[in-house]
């Protein structure tokens, strides 16, 4: 999984897998989901990032949640 923040484009892209996208769908204004040939999500793009998370408040926190057995 990769997370890329493009300040020039004012966007964030989360890559879930290296599989190429075959189609994209805007599921909400400024939220675009990329799908592969098997219709599985391969990436998510969030546009207008500065409006959603102002730079002053923008922090990244990574948290792993243990799997239940």
PDB file of N, H, CA, C and O in Angstrom:
ATOM      1  N   UNK A   1       0.844  -1.164   0.000  1.00  0.00           N
ATOM      2  CA  UNK A   1       0.000   0.000   0.000  1.00  0.00           C
ATOM      3  C   UNK A   1       0.893   1.231   0.000  1.00  0.00           C
ATOM      4  O   UNK A   1       1.886   1.288   0.724  1.00  0.00           O
ATOM      5  N   UNK A   2       0.530   2.224  -0.823  1.00  0.00           N
ATOM      6  H   UNK A   2      -0.277   2.177  -1.412  1.00  0.00           H
ATOM      7  CA  UNK A   2       1.292   3.474  -0.898  1.00  0.00           C
ATOM      8  C   UNK A   2       0.342   4.656  -0.754  1.00  0.00           C
ATOM      9  O   UNK A   2      -0.797   4.618  -1.221  1.00  0.00           O
ATOM     10  N   UNK A   3       0.820   5.680  -0.115  1.00  0.00           N
ATOM     11  H   UNK A   3       1.745   5.710   0.264  1.00  0.00           H
ATOM     12  CA  UNK A   3       0.067   6.911   0.035  1.00  0.00           C
ATOM     13  C   UNK A   3       0.893   8.030  -0.567  1.00  0.00           C
ATOM     14  O   UNK A   3       2.050   8.217  -0.192  1.00  0.00           O
ATOM     15  N   UNK A   4       0.311   8.781  -1.500  1.00  0.00           N
ATOM     16  H   UNK A   4      -0.629   8.629  -1.805  1.00  0.00           H
ATOM     17  CA  UNK A   4       1.019   9.886  -2.148  1.00  0.00           C
ATOM     18  C   UNK A   4       0.185  11.152  -1.995  1.00  0.00           C
ATOM     19  O   UNK A   4      -0.999  11.176  -2.332  1.00  0.00           O
ATOM     20  N   UNK A   5       0.816  12.198  -1.486  1.00  0.00           N
ATOM     21  H   UNK A   5       1.778  12.179  -1.213  1.00  0.00           H
ATOM     22  CA  UNK A   5       0.170  13.504  -1.391  1.00  0.00           C
ATOM     23  C   UNK A   5       0.846  14.403  -2.410  1.00  0.00           C
ATOM     24  O   UNK A   5       2.055  14.628  -2.348  1.00  0.00           O
ATOM     25  N   UNK A   6       0.061  14.915  -3.348  1.00  0.00           N
ATOM     26  H   UNK A   6      -0.921  14.732  -3.398  1.00  0.00           H
ATOM     27  CA  UNK A   6       0.549  15.809  -4.395  1.00  0.00           C
ATOM     28  C   UNK A   6       0.038  17.204  -4.075  1.00  0.00           C
ATOM     29  O   UNK A   6      -1.116  17.531  -4.350  1.00  0.00           O
ATOM     30  N   UNK A   7       0.911  18.028  -3.487  1.00  0.00           N
ATOM     31  H   UNK A   7       1.849  17.762  -3.263  1.00  0.00           H
ATOM     32  CA  UNK A   7       0.481  19.361  -3.074  1.00  0.00           C
ATOM     33  C   UNK A   7       0.150  20.251  -4.255  1.00  0.00           C
ATOM     34  O   UNK A   7      -0.729  21.107  -4.157  1.00  0.00           O
ATOM     35  N   UNK A   8       0.843  20.062  -5.376  1.00  0.00           N
ATOM     36  H   UNK A   8       1.557  19.366  -5.455  1.00  0.00           H
ATOM     37  CA  UNK A   8       0.559  20.872  -6.560  1.00  0.00           C
ATOM     38  C   UNK A   8      -0.831  20.570  -7.109  1.00  0.00           C
ATOM     39  O   UNK A   8      -1.561  21.481  -7.501  1.00  0.00           O
ATOM     40  N   UNK A   9      -1.191  19.302  -7.137  1.00  0.00           N
ATOM     41  H   UNK A   9      -0.599  18.562  -6.819  1.00  0.00           H
ATOM     42  CA  UNK A   9      -2.509  18.896  -7.630  1.00  0.00           C
ATOM     43  C   UNK A   9      -3.577  18.996  -6.541  1.00  0.00           C
ATOM     44  O   UNK A   9      -4.768  18.847  -6.814  1.00  0.00           O
ATOM     45  N   UNK A  10      -3.136  19.251  -5.292  1.00  0.00           N
ATOM     46  H   UNK A  10      -2.169  19.372  -5.070  1.00  0.00           H
ATOM     47  CA  UNK A  10      -4.035  19.326  -4.143  1.00  0.00           C
ATOM     48  C   UNK A  10      -4.838  18.032  -4.012  1.00  0.00           C
ATOM     49  O   UNK A  10      -6.060  18.042  -3.861  1.00  0.00           O
ATOM     50  N   UNK A  11      -4.098  16.911  -4.075  1.00  0.00           N
ATOM     51  H   UNK A  11      -3.106  16.903  -4.197  1.00  0.00           H
ATOM     52  CA  UNK A  11      -4.750  15.607  -4.069  1.00  0.00           C
ATOM     53  C   UNK A  11      -3.957  14.587  -3.267  1.00  0.00           C
ATOM     54  O   UNK A  11      -2.755  14.733  -3.045  1.00  0.00           O
ATOM     55  N   UNK A  12      -4.662  13.558  -2.843  1.00  0.00           N
ATOM     56  H   UNK A  12      -5.639  13.439  -3.024  1.00  0.00           H
ATOM     57  CA  UNK A  12      -4.063  12.425  -2.146  1.00  0.00           C
ATOM     58  C   UNK A  12      -4.451  11.181  -2.930  1.00  0.00           C
ATOM     59  O   UNK A  12      -5.595  11.052  -3.365  1.00  0.00           O
ATOM     60  N   UNK A  13      -3.500  10.258  -3.115  1.00  0.00           N
ATOM     61  H   UNK A  13      -2.571  10.362  -2.761  1.00  0.00           H
ATOM     62  CA  UNK A  13      -3.812   9.006  -3.809  1.00  0.00           C
ATOM     63  C   UNK A  13      -3.327   7.843  -2.961  1.00  0.00           C
ATOM     64  O   UNK A  13      -2.167   7.794  -2.554  1.00  0.00           O
ATOM     65  N   UNK A  14      -4.224   6.918  -2.702  1.00  0.00           N
ATOM     66  H   UNK A  14      -5.167   6.958  -3.032  1.00  0.00           H
ATOM     67  CA  UNK A  14      -3.905   5.709  -1.953  1.00  0.00           C
ATOM     68  C   UNK A  14      -3.903   4.536  -2.931  1.00  0.00           C
ATOM     69  O   UNK A  14      -4.939   4.173  -3.488  1.00  0.00           O
ATOM     70  N   UNK A  15      -2.719   3.951  -3.130  1.00  0.00           N
ATOM     71  H   UNK A  15      -1.878   4.246  -2.677  1.00  0.00           H
ATOM     72  CA  UNK A  15      -2.578   2.782  -3.998  1.00  0.00           C
ATOM     73  C   UNK A  15      -2.708   1.540  -3.129  1.00  0.00           C
ATOM     74  O   UNK A  15      -1.937   1.356  -2.188  1.00  0.00           O
ATOM     75  N   UNK A  16      -3.672   0.693  -3.436  1.00  0.00           N
ATOM     76  H   UNK A  16      -4.299   0.843  -4.201  1.00  0.00           H
ATOM     77  CA  UNK A  16      -3.891  -0.519  -2.652  1.00  0.00           C
ATOM     78  C   UNK A  16      -3.160  -1.714  -3.233  1.00  0.00           C
ATOM     79  O   UNK A  16      -2.790  -2.633  -2.502  1.00  0.00           O
ATOM     80  N   UNK A  17      -2.949  -1.709  -4.540  1.00  0.00           N
ATOM     81  H   UNK A  17      -3.249  -0.963  -5.133  1.00  0.00           H
ATOM     82  CA  UNK A  17      -2.267  -2.803  -5.220  1.00  0.00           C
ATOM     83  C   UNK A  17      -1.605  -2.248  -6.476  1.00  0.00           C
ATOM     84  O   UNK A  17      -2.000  -1.196  -6.978  1.00  0.00           O
ATOM     85  N   UNK A  18      -0.610  -2.946  -6.978  1.00  0.00           N
ATOM     86  H   UNK A  18      -0.288  -3.801  -6.570  1.00  0.00           H
ATOM     87  CA  UNK A  18       0.095  -2.502  -8.184  1.00  0.00           C
ATOM     88  C   UNK A  18      -0.663  -2.843  -9.464  1.00  0.00           C
ATOM     89  O   UNK A  18      -0.222  -2.470 -10.552  1.00  0.00           O
ATOM     90  N   UNK A  19      -1.784  -3.539  -9.360  1.00  0.00           N
ATOM     91  H   UNK A  19      -2.141  -3.842  -8.477  1.00  0.00           H
ATOM     92  CA  UNK A  19      -2.580  -3.894 -10.544  1.00  0.00           C
ATOM     93  C   UNK A  19      -3.057  -2.619 -11.243  1.00  0.00           C
ATOM     94  O   UNK A  19      -3.434  -1.653 -10.580  1.00  0.00           O
ATOM     95  N   UNK A  20      -3.041  -2.613 -12.574  1.00  0.00           N
ATOM     96  H   UNK A  20      -2.734  -3.398 -13.112  1.00  0.00           H
ATOM     97  CA  UNK A  20      -3.481  -1.421 -13.296  1.00  0.00           C
ATOM     98  C   UNK A  20      -4.994  -1.218 -13.184  1.00  0.00           C
ATOM     99  O   UNK A  20      -5.760  -2.177 -13.094  1.00  0.00           O
ATOM    100  N   UNK A  21      -5.396   0.026 -13.192  1.00  0.00           N
ATOM    101  H   UNK A  21      -4.773   0.806 -13.265  1.00  0.00           H
ATOM    102  CA  UNK A  21      -6.821   0.352 -13.153  1.00  0.00           C
ATOM    103  C   UNK A  21      -7.400   0.232 -14.555  1.00  0.00           C
ATOM    104  O   UNK A  21      -6.771   0.632 -15.534  1.00  0.00           O
ATOM    105  N   UNK A  22      -8.588  -0.314 -14.641  1.00  0.00           N
ATOM    106  H   UNK A  22      -9.100  -0.638 -13.845  1.00  0.00           H
ATOM    107  CA  UNK A  22      -9.258  -0.411 -15.941  1.00  0.00           C
ATOM    108  C   UNK A  22     -10.427   0.563 -16.049  1.00  0.00           C
ATOM    109  O   UNK A  22     -10.888   0.877 -17.146  1.00  0.00           O
ATOM    110  N   UNK A  23     -10.899   1.037 -14.898  1.00  0.00           N
ATOM    111  H   UNK A  23     -10.525   0.782 -14.006  1.00  0.00           H
ATOM    112  CA  UNK A  23     -11.964   2.048 -14.913  1.00  0.00           C
ATOM    113  C   UNK A  23     -11.939   2.823 -13.608  1.00  0.00           C
ATOM    114  O   UNK A  23     -11.382   2.373 -12.607  1.00  0.00           O
ATOM    115  N   UNK A  24     -12.552   3.990 -13.640  1.00  0.00           N
ATOM    116  H   UNK A  24     -13.005   4.356 -14.453  1.00  0.00           H
ATOM    117  CA  UNK A  24     -12.630   4.862 -12.463  1.00  0.00           C
ATOM    118  C   UNK A  24     -14.065   5.313 -12.276  1.00  0.00           C
ATOM    119  O   UNK A  24     -14.827   5.425 -13.237  1.00  0.00           O
ATOM    120  N   UNK A  25     -14.424   5.573 -11.023  1.00  0.00           N
ATOM    121  H   UNK A  25     -13.806   5.482 -10.243  1.00  0.00           H
ATOM    122  CA  UNK A  25     -15.771   6.039 -10.722  1.00  0.00           C
ATOM    123  C   UNK A  25     -15.690   7.103  -9.632  1.00  0.00           C
ATOM    124  O   UNK A  25     -15.062   6.887  -8.595  1.00  0.00           O
ATOM    125  N   UNK A  26     -16.321   8.247  -9.863  1.00  0.00           N
ATOM    126  H   UNK A  26     -16.832   8.423 -10.705  1.00  0.00           H
ATOM    127  CA  UNK A  26     -16.389   9.286  -8.836  1.00  0.00           C
ATOM    128  C   UNK A  26     -17.571   8.939  -7.941  1.00  0.00           C
ATOM    129  O   UNK A  26     -18.726   9.108  -8.334  1.00  0.00           O
ATOM    130  N   UNK A  27     -17.282   8.454  -6.741  1.00  0.00           N
ATOM    131  H   UNK A  27     -16.344   8.317  -6.422  1.00  0.00           H
ATOM    132  CA  UNK A  27     -18.339   7.972  -5.857  1.00  0.00           C
ATOM    133  C   UNK A  27     -18.950   9.080  -5.005  1.00  0.00           C
ATOM    134  O   UNK A  27     -20.029   8.916  -4.435  1.00  0.00           O
ATOM    135  N   UNK A  28     -18.255  10.196  -4.926  1.00  0.00           N
ATOM    136  H   UNK A  28     -17.379  10.328  -5.389  1.00  0.00           H
ATOM    137  CA  UNK A  28     -18.688  11.367  -4.182  1.00  0.00           C
ATOM    138  C   UNK A  28     -17.897  12.532  -4.782  1.00  0.00           C
ATOM    139  O   UNK A  28     -16.837  12.293  -5.360  1.00  0.00           O
ATOM    140  N   UNK A  29     -18.359  13.773  -4.674  1.00  0.00           N
ATOM    141  H   UNK A  29     -19.220  13.968  -4.205  1.00  0.00           H
ATOM    142  CA  UNK A  29     -17.594  14.871  -5.264  1.00  0.00           C
ATOM    143  C   UNK A  29     -16.133  14.882  -4.795  1.00  0.00           C
ATOM    144  O   UNK A  29     -15.848  15.032  -3.607  1.00  0.00           O
ATOM    145  N   UNK A  30     -15.220  14.718  -5.755  1.00  0.00           N
ATOM    146  H   UNK A  30     -15.452  14.596  -6.720  1.00  0.00           H
ATOM    147  CA  UNK A  30     -13.797  14.757  -5.451  1.00  0.00           C
ATOM    148  C   UNK A  30     -13.214  13.468  -4.901  1.00  0.00           C
ATOM    149  O   UNK A  30     -12.041  13.444  -4.527  1.00  0.00           O
ATOM    150  N   UNK A  31     -14.000  12.386  -4.840  1.00  0.00           N
ATOM    151  H   UNK A  31     -14.952  12.405  -5.144  1.00  0.00           H
ATOM    152  CA  UNK A  31     -13.518  11.083  -4.378  1.00  0.00           C
ATOM    153  C   UNK A  31     -13.662  10.103  -5.542  1.00  0.00           C
ATOM    154  O   UNK A  31     -14.769   9.779  -5.972  1.00  0.00           O
ATOM    155  N   UNK A  32     -12.515   9.640  -6.037  1.00  0.00           N
ATOM    156  H   UNK A  32     -11.616   9.903  -5.687  1.00  0.00           H
ATOM    157  CA  UNK A  32     -12.502   8.775  -7.219  1.00  0.00           C
ATOM    158  C   UNK A  32     -11.905   7.429  -6.837  1.00  0.00           C
ATOM    159  O   UNK A  32     -10.836   7.356  -6.230  1.00  0.00           O
ATOM    160  N   UNK A  33     -12.613   6.362  -7.204  1.00  0.00           N
ATOM    161  H   UNK A  33     -13.481   6.421  -7.697  1.00  0.00           H
ATOM    162  CA  UNK A  33     -12.162   5.008  -6.922  1.00  0.00           C
ATOM    163  C   UNK A  33     -11.766   4.350  -8.243  1.00  0.00           C
ATOM    164  O   UNK A  33     -12.523   4.381  -9.214  1.00  0.00           O
ATOM    165  N   UNK A  34     -10.575   3.754  -8.268  1.00  0.00           N
ATOM    166  H   UNK A  34      -9.960   3.729  -7.480  1.00  0.00           H
ATOM    167  CA  UNK A  34     -10.084   3.035  -9.447  1.00  0.00           C
ATOM    168  C   UNK A  34     -10.278   1.539  -9.232  1.00  0.00           C
ATOM    169  O   UNK A  34     -10.021   1.014  -8.149  1.00  0.00           O
ATOM    170  N   UNK A  35     -10.742   0.855 -10.296  1.00  0.00           N
ATOM    171  H   UNK A  35     -10.951   1.281 -11.176  1.00  0.00           H
ATOM    172  CA  UNK A  35     -11.013  -0.576 -10.257  1.00  0.00           C
ATOM    173  C   UNK A  35     -10.168  -1.293 -11.299  1.00  0.00           C
ATOM    174  O   UNK A  35      -9.814  -0.709 -12.324  1.00  0.00           O
ATOM    175  N   UNK A  36      -9.840  -2.567 -11.039  1.00  0.00           N
ATOM    176  H   UNK A  36     -10.128  -3.041 -10.206  1.00  0.00           H
ATOM    177  CA  UNK A  36      -9.116  -3.374 -12.018  1.00  0.00           C
ATOM    178  C   UNK A  36     -10.113  -4.154 -12.881  1.00  0.00           C
ATOM    179  O   UNK A  36     -11.322  -3.942 -12.781  1.00  0.00           O
ATOM    180  N   UNK A  37      -9.608  -5.050 -13.724  1.00  0.00           N
ATOM    181  H   UNK A  37      -8.627  -5.222 -13.805  1.00  0.00           H
ATOM    182  CA  UNK A  37     -10.464  -5.837 -14.619  1.00  0.00           C
ATOM    183  C   UNK A  37     -11.425  -6.751 -13.875  1.00  0.00           C
ATOM    184  O   UNK A  37     -12.482  -7.098 -14.401  1.00  0.00           O
ATOM    185  N   UNK A  38     -11.069  -7.146 -12.652  1.00  0.00           N
ATOM    186  H   UNK A  38     -10.210  -6.864 -12.224  1.00  0.00           H
ATOM    187  CA  UNK A  38     -11.938  -8.011 -11.854  1.00  0.00           C
ATOM    188  C   UNK A  38     -12.899  -7.204 -10.972  1.00  0.00           C
ATOM    189  O   UNK A  38     -13.569  -7.752 -10.097  1.00  0.00           O
ATOM    190  N   UNK A  39     -12.951  -5.897 -11.222  1.00  0.00           N
ATOM    191  H   UNK A  39     -12.407  -5.452 -11.933  1.00  0.00           H
ATOM    192  CA  UNK A  39     -13.825  -4.982 -10.492  1.00  0.00           C
ATOM    193  C   UNK A  39     -13.461  -4.863  -9.014  1.00  0.00           C
ATOM    194  O   UNK A  39     -14.321  -4.610  -8.170  1.00  0.00           O
ATOM    195  N   UNK A  40     -12.173  -5.049  -8.712  1.00  0.00           N
ATOM    196  H   UNK A  40     -11.475  -5.255  -9.397  1.00  0.00           H
ATOM    197  CA  UNK A  40     -11.674  -4.847  -7.348  1.00  0.00           C
ATOM    198  C   UNK A  40     -11.026  -3.482  -7.247  1.00  0.00           C
ATOM    199  O   UNK A  40     -10.428  -3.001  -8.209  1.00  0.00           O
ATOM    200  N   UNK A  41     -11.141  -2.862  -6.094  1.00  0.00           N
ATOM    201  H   UNK A  41     -11.627  -3.254  -5.313  1.00  0.00           H
ATOM    202  CA  UNK A  41     -10.569  -1.527  -5.877  1.00  0.00           C
ATOM    203  C   UNK A  41      -9.044  -1.631  -5.847  1.00  0.00           C
ATOM    204  O   UNK A  41      -8.482  -2.432  -5.100  1.00  0.00           O
ATOM    205  N   UNK A  42      -8.377  -0.803  -6.675  1.00  0.00           N
ATOM    206  H   UNK A  42      -8.834  -0.153  -7.281  1.00  0.00           H
ATOM    207  CA  UNK A  42      -6.915  -0.779  -6.702  1.00  0.00           C
ATOM    208  C   UNK A  42      -6.351   0.548  -6.196  1.00  0.00           C
ATOM    209  O   UNK A  42      -5.169   0.638  -5.867  1.00  0.00           O
ATOM    210  N   UNK A  43      -7.209   1.587  -6.135  1.00  0.00           N
ATOM    211  H   UNK A  43      -8.170   1.513  -6.403  1.00  0.00           H
ATOM    212  CA  UNK A  43      -6.739   2.876  -5.667  1.00  0.00           C
ATOM    213  C   UNK A  43      -7.886   3.827  -5.375  1.00  0.00           C
ATOM    214  O   UNK A  43      -8.996   3.671  -5.885  1.00  0.00           O
ATOM    215  N   UNK A  44      -7.595   4.813  -4.544  1.00  0.00           N
ATOM    216  H   UNK A  44      -6.693   4.941  -4.129  1.00  0.00           H
ATOM    217  CA  UNK A  44      -8.585   5.824  -4.174  1.00  0.00           C
ATOM    218  C   UNK A  44      -7.908   7.187  -4.238  1.00  0.00           C
ATOM    219  O   UNK A  44      -6.824   7.378  -3.687  1.00  0.00           O
ATOM    220  N   UNK A  45      -8.551   8.129  -4.911  1.00  0.00           N
ATOM    221  H   UNK A  45      -9.432   7.975  -5.359  1.00  0.00           H
ATOM    222  CA  UNK A  45      -8.018   9.484  -5.023  1.00  0.00           C
ATOM    223  C   UNK A  45      -8.964  10.460  -4.344  1.00  0.00           C
ATOM    224  O   UNK A  45     -10.181  10.386  -4.509  1.00  0.00           O
ATOM    225  N   UNK A  46      -8.381  11.383  -3.573  1.00  0.00           N
ATOM    226  H   UNK A  46      -7.392  11.444  -3.439  1.00  0.00           H
ATOM    227  CA  UNK A  46      -9.149  12.425  -2.916  1.00  0.00           C
ATOM    228  C   UNK A  46      -8.653  13.768  -3.446  1.00  0.00           C
ATOM    229  O   UNK A  46      -7.495  14.133  -3.243  1.00  0.00           O
ATOM    230  N   UNK A  47      -9.528  14.494  -4.121  1.00  0.00           N
ATOM    231  H   UNK A  47     -10.469  14.198  -4.286  1.00  0.00           H
ATOM    232  CA  UNK A  47      -9.192  15.805  -4.667  1.00  0.00           C
ATOM    233  C   UNK A  47      -9.555  16.898  -3.663  1.00  0.00           C
ATOM    234  O   UNK A  47     -10.286  16.651  -2.704  1.00  0.00           O
ATOM    235  N   UNK A  48      -9.040  18.108  -3.891  1.00  0.00           N
ATOM    236  H   UNK A  48      -8.446  18.309  -4.670  1.00  0.00           H
ATOM    237  CA  UNK A  48      -9.310  19.268  -3.033  1.00  0.00           C
ATOM    238  C   UNK A  48      -8.880  18.991  -1.588  1.00  0.00           C
ATOM    239  O   UNK A  48      -9.592  19.318  -0.638  1.00  0.00           O
ATOM    240  N   UNK A  49      -7.710  18.386  -1.447  1.00  0.00           N
ATOM    241  H   UNK A  49      -7.131  18.120  -2.218  1.00  0.00           H
ATOM    242  CA  UNK A  49      -7.227  17.959  -0.134  1.00  0.00           C
ATOM    243  C   UNK A  49      -7.115  19.111   0.853  1.00  0.00           C
ATOM    244  O   UNK A  49      -7.448  18.946   2.026  1.00  0.00           O
ATOM    245  N   UNK A  50      -6.652  20.277   0.402  1.00  0.00           N
ATOM    246  H   UNK A  50      -6.381  20.410  -0.552  1.00  0.00           H
ATOM    247  CA  UNK A  50      -6.469  21.403   1.328  1.00  0.00           C
ATOM    248  C   UNK A  50      -7.794  21.879   1.915  1.00  0.00           C
ATOM    249  O   UNK A  50      -7.817  22.430   3.015  1.00  0.00           O
ATOM    250  N   UNK A  51      -8.886  21.677   1.201  1.00  0.00           N
ATOM    251  H   UNK A  51      -8.867  21.230   0.306  1.00  0.00           H
ATOM    252  CA  UNK A  51     -10.200  22.064   1.711  1.00  0.00           C
ATOM    253  C   UNK A  51     -10.730  21.028   2.700  1.00  0.00           C
ATOM    254  O   UNK A  51     -11.515  21.354   3.590  1.00  0.00           O
ATOM    255  N   UNK A  52     -10.296  19.779   2.538  1.00  0.00           N
ATOM    256  H   UNK A  52      -9.658  19.514   1.815  1.00  0.00           H
ATOM    257  CA  UNK A  52     -10.761  18.700   3.408  1.00  0.00           C
ATOM    258  C   UNK A  52      -9.919  18.613   4.680  1.00  0.00           C
ATOM    259  O   UNK A  52     -10.438  18.308   5.754  1.00  0.00           O
ATOM    260  N   UNK A  53      -8.617  18.881   4.555  1.00  0.00           N
ATOM    261  H   UNK A  53      -8.195  19.128   3.683  1.00  0.00           H
ATOM    262  CA  UNK A  53      -7.689  18.804   5.687  1.00  0.00           C
ATOM    263  C   UNK A  53      -6.702  19.954   5.566  1.00  0.00           C
ATOM    264  O   UNK A  53      -5.652  19.790   4.945  1.00  0.00           O
ATOM    265  N   UNK A  54      -7.005  21.108   6.137  1.00  0.00           N
ATOM    266  H   UNK A  54      -7.858  21.241   6.641  1.00  0.00           H
ATOM    267  CA  UNK A  54      -6.098  22.263   6.026  1.00  0.00           C
ATOM    268  C   UNK A  54      -4.670  21.893   6.437  1.00  0.00           C
ATOM    269  O   UNK A  54      -4.461  21.101   7.356  1.00  0.00           O
ATOM    270  N   UNK A  55      -3.704  22.474   5.747  1.00  0.00           N
ATOM    271  H   UNK A  55      -3.873  23.117   5.000  1.00  0.00           H
ATOM    272  CA  UNK A  55      -2.281  22.142   5.943  1.00  0.00           C
ATOM    273  C   UNK A  55      -1.850  22.279   7.396  1.00  0.00           C
ATOM    274  O   UNK A  55      -1.028  21.496   7.871  1.00  0.00           O
ATOM    275  N   UNK A  56      -2.388  23.252   8.100  1.00  0.00           N
ATOM    276  H   UNK A  56      -3.056  23.888   7.714  1.00  0.00           H
ATOM    277  CA  UNK A  56      -2.004  23.462   9.488  1.00  0.00           C
ATOM    278  C   UNK A  56      -2.392  22.248  10.346  1.00  0.00           C
ATOM    279  O   UNK A  56      -1.685  21.890  11.288  1.00  0.00           O
ATOM    280  N   UNK A  57      -3.516  21.630  10.006  1.00  0.00           N
ATOM    281  H   UNK A  57      -4.091  21.920   9.241  1.00  0.00           H
ATOM    282  CA  UNK A  57      -4.021  20.513  10.792  1.00  0.00           C
ATOM    283  C   UNK A  57      -3.636  19.158  10.212  1.00  0.00           C
ATOM    284  O   UNK A  57      -3.880  18.127  10.839  1.00  0.00           O
ATOM    285  N   UNK A  58      -3.037  19.146   9.019  1.00  0.00           N
ATOM    286  H   UNK A  58      -2.839  19.984   8.510  1.00  0.00           H
ATOM    287  CA  UNK A  58      -2.795  17.885   8.349  1.00  0.00           C
ATOM    288  C   UNK A  58      -1.634  17.122   8.971  1.00  0.00           C
ATOM    289  O   UNK A  58      -0.490  17.575   8.946  1.00  0.00           O
ATOM    290  N   UNK A  59      -1.943  15.972   9.523  1.00  0.00           N
ATOM    291  H   UNK A  59      -2.873  15.604   9.543  1.00  0.00           H
ATOM    292  CA  UNK A  59      -0.952  15.053  10.065  1.00  0.00           C
ATOM    293  C   UNK A  59      -1.333  13.668   9.585  1.00  0.00           C
ATOM    294  O   UNK A  59      -2.508  13.385   9.349  1.00  0.00           O
ATOM    295  N   UNK A  60      -0.347  12.809   9.442  1.00  0.00           N
ATOM    296  H   UNK A  60       0.607  13.039   9.634  1.00  0.00           H
ATOM    297  CA  UNK A  60      -0.625  11.434   9.081  1.00  0.00           C
ATOM    298  C   UNK A  60      -0.326  10.556  10.283  1.00  0.00           C
ATOM    299  O   UNK A  60       0.750  10.637  10.875  1.00  0.00           O
ATOM    300  N   UNK A  61      -1.271   9.733  10.629  1.00  0.00           N
ATOM    301  H   UNK A  61      -2.145   9.667  10.148  1.00  0.00           H
ATOM    302  CA  UNK A  61      -1.121   8.797  11.725  1.00  0.00           C
ATOM    303  C   UNK A  61      -1.439   7.416  11.176  1.00  0.00           C
ATOM    304  O   UNK A  61      -2.536   7.170  10.675  1.00  0.00           O
ATOM    305  N   UNK A  62      -0.475   6.524  11.274  1.00  0.00           N
ATOM    306  H   UNK A  62       0.417   6.724  11.681  1.00  0.00           H
ATOM    307  CA  UNK A  62      -0.663   5.161  10.801  1.00  0.00           C
ATOM    308  C   UNK A  62      -0.893   4.267  11.999  1.00  0.00           C
ATOM    309  O   UNK A  62      -0.125   4.275  12.962  1.00  0.00           O
ATOM    310  N   UNK A  63      -1.950   3.506  11.924  1.00  0.00           N
ATOM    311  H   UNK A  63      -2.574   3.500  11.142  1.00  0.00           H
ATOM    312  CA  UNK A  63      -2.295   2.625  13.033  1.00  0.00           C
ATOM    313  C   UNK A  63      -2.642   1.260  12.472  1.00  0.00           C
ATOM    314  O   UNK A  63      -3.472   1.144  11.571  1.00  0.00           O
ATOM    315  N   UNK A  64      -2.015   0.239  13.000  1.00  0.00           N
ATOM    316  H   UNK A  64      -1.340   0.333  13.732  1.00  0.00           H
ATOM    317  CA  UNK A  64      -2.340  -1.131  12.620  1.00  0.00           C
ATOM    318  C   UNK A  64      -3.207  -1.722  13.715  1.00  0.00           C
ATOM    319  O   UNK A  64      -2.885  -1.650  14.901  1.00  0.00           O
ATOM    320  N   UNK A  65      -4.306  -2.305  13.288  1.00  0.00           N
ATOM    321  H   UNK A  65      -4.567  -2.363  12.325  1.00  0.00           H
ATOM    322  CA  UNK A  65      -5.206  -2.927  14.234  1.00  0.00           C
ATOM    323  C   UNK A  65      -4.980  -4.433  14.187  1.00  0.00           C
ATOM    324  O   UNK A  65      -5.038  -5.030  13.113  1.00  0.00           O
ATOM    325  N   UNK A  66      -4.723  -5.052  15.331  1.00  0.00           N
ATOM    326  H   UNK A  66      -4.676  -4.566  16.204  1.00  0.00           H
ATOM    327  CA  UNK A  66      -4.469  -6.497  15.326  1.00  0.00           C
ATOM    328  C   UNK A  66      -5.674  -7.263  14.798  1.00  0.00           C
ATOM    329  O   UNK A  66      -6.821  -6.898  15.055  1.00  0.00           O
ATOM    330  N   UNK A  67      -5.399  -8.322  14.061  1.00  0.00           N
ATOM    331  H   UNK A  67      -4.467  -8.619  13.851  1.00  0.00           H
ATOM    332  CA  UNK A  67      -6.471  -9.166  13.549  1.00  0.00           C
ATOM    333  C   UNK A  67      -7.000 -10.034  14.680  1.00  0.00           C
ATOM    334  O   UNK A  67      -6.244 -10.517  15.522  1.00  0.00           O
ATOM    335  N   UNK A  68      -8.293 -10.217  14.680  1.00  0.00           N
ATOM    336  H   UNK A  68      -8.907  -9.824  13.995  1.00  0.00           H
ATOM    337  CA  UNK A  68      -8.863 -11.102  15.698  1.00  0.00           C
ATOM    338  C   UNK A  68      -8.725 -12.546  15.214  1.00  0.00           C
ATOM    339  O   UNK A  68      -8.854 -12.827  14.023  1.00  0.00           O
ATOM    340  N   UNK A  69      -8.468 -13.428  16.127  1.00  0.00           N
ATOM    341  H   UNK A  69      -8.363 -13.200  17.095  1.00  0.00           H
ATOM    342  CA  UNK A  69      -8.178 -14.807  15.801  1.00  0.00           C
ATOM    343  C   UNK A  69      -9.388 -15.612  15.700  1.00  0.00           C
ATOM    344  O   UNK A  69      -9.312 -16.810  15.428  1.00  0.00           O
TER     345      UNK A  69
END
